[in-house]
Amino acid sequence: MRGIIATGTHLPHRRLDRAAVAAFFGKGGGTGTRTVASFDEDTTTMGAEAARAAVASATGVDVDALWFATASPAYLEKTNASAIHATLRLDASVPAFDFGGAHRSGTGALRTALEAGPTTLVVASDSRDGLATSADESQGGDGAAALLIGDDTAGPVLAEFVGGASVTDEFLERWRVPGGDRSRTWEERFGEVVYAPLMEQAWTAALADTGLVADDIHTLVVVGTHARAVARNVGKLGVAAERIGNDLSESVGNTGTAHPLLVLAAAIETAGPGEAIAIMALADGVDVLVVRTTEAIGSYTPARPVASQIAGGAPIDYAKFLSWRGMVAIEPPNRPLPNRPSAAAAHRRDDWKFGFVGSRDRSSGMVHLPPARVSEKGGAVDDMDEVPMADVHGTVVSFTVDKLVYSPSPPVVFAVVDFDGGGRVPLELTDVDADEVEVGMRVEPTFRRLFTADEIHNYFWKVRPVRGADR
């Protein structure tokens, strides 16, 4: 049996109320909310957070390969998957590859992994933009999802891959040239007309491949950045209205490359055993994937459920959203811009920079953050064990609100954090307003982008408040 062993998702903490767009400009927007990546998040950091959640949900399962798909990569030419690989501290022998720059690359990577191969962590991430008041701006969303795919010899399979189908057609409906700041679309009626027969063809082929009929499908979720084609044609597939699953458009928005994986993870998290789940994705054709949940779903607990992330979001005002997206420029603090990080120094400290690994003195038990060769207690030299800290919670023991230091989104909150089990280090707080911070606040590490200088992204760890069930 081959299928999905674990799921992991990441939805940014901030939410934009679509009504705020019309309130600001007098048009655009709509109802509901969309997720908004923070100024210190990009597709790589969001993908890393989703990947961490998937691995945490599959204790004891070895990852043999890592595939990363996004239409908005942080780097071109350089592999983005390697940073995610480093945060997971995977062995150097585990290959990490990027999959394309198209929306369809997410479902393509997932189907390839489902059909055959080693135990593969498929990660998809995207950040969706558009001009102010545009449909892309309001209907888009930011987020990431990761699915660990393998055989039941690697670990309990939550959802067995039953089959699917893909239909490809060459037509110009959505596109963005390299270096372009936004995607462009053709007139809506054209896409609606072209997608309709492709959806029917792919759906018919998928049912034939799986040996199922429409009534056998417990949940069908249809997604695509062409919302009109989805809305007008989903009812023609023969699946009862009450079995059409939540596409998360009202609370999250469409997360592009990541969205088919995100809605599949959400559907699995709420499913019972023996349910057939079908995901249909519209992008340069139509892809359909069908899985059936197993008895293992009854004992599965995802590290960060989609529902809890949706419920735990906080609002962001529209002006700050525009600032974070680079749509408007605000006066920064009167301080020099940061220097570019050193590639050589970063490589020497990979475990600390990407894995957040400290060291523990064997004689005194003291945890050193960052890792040290010489112990602060006793002075022992090179007598240390590695201590992974990325999944360890901590407590704020003091903090400073700095309104002068450079930041794309001032003020900056620096906190001195005592980690459970030992280790103290000053770190930046994120996903929190300055007036929310207090001594005693519980926090957890999160992988973020500190800044970009000379087109080099400086990735490292910050801490965010532990919220809800994660306390």
Protein Blocks (a to p, Z undefined) as FASTA:
>chain_A
ZZdfbdcddddfbdcdfklmmmmnopghiedjdddddfkbcfklmmmmmmmmmmmmmghi
acfbdcdddfbdfbghiafklmmmmmnopafklccddedjbfklmmmmmmmmmmgccddd
ddddddddddehiaklmmgccdddddddddfkloccfbdcfbdcdddddddfbdcdehia
bdcdddfklmmmmmmmmmmmmmmmmmmmnopafklpmbdcdddfblmlmmmmmmmnopaf
klpccehlmmnopehjmmmmmmmmmmmmmpcehiacdddddehiacdddddddfklmmgc
cfbdfklmmmmpccddfklmmmmnopaccddddddddddddfklmmmmmmmmmnopacdd
fklopacddddfbdfehoiahiacdddfklcccddfbdcddfkbgcfbdcddddddddeh
iacdddddehiafklpcghiacddddddfbacehiacddddddddehjlZZ
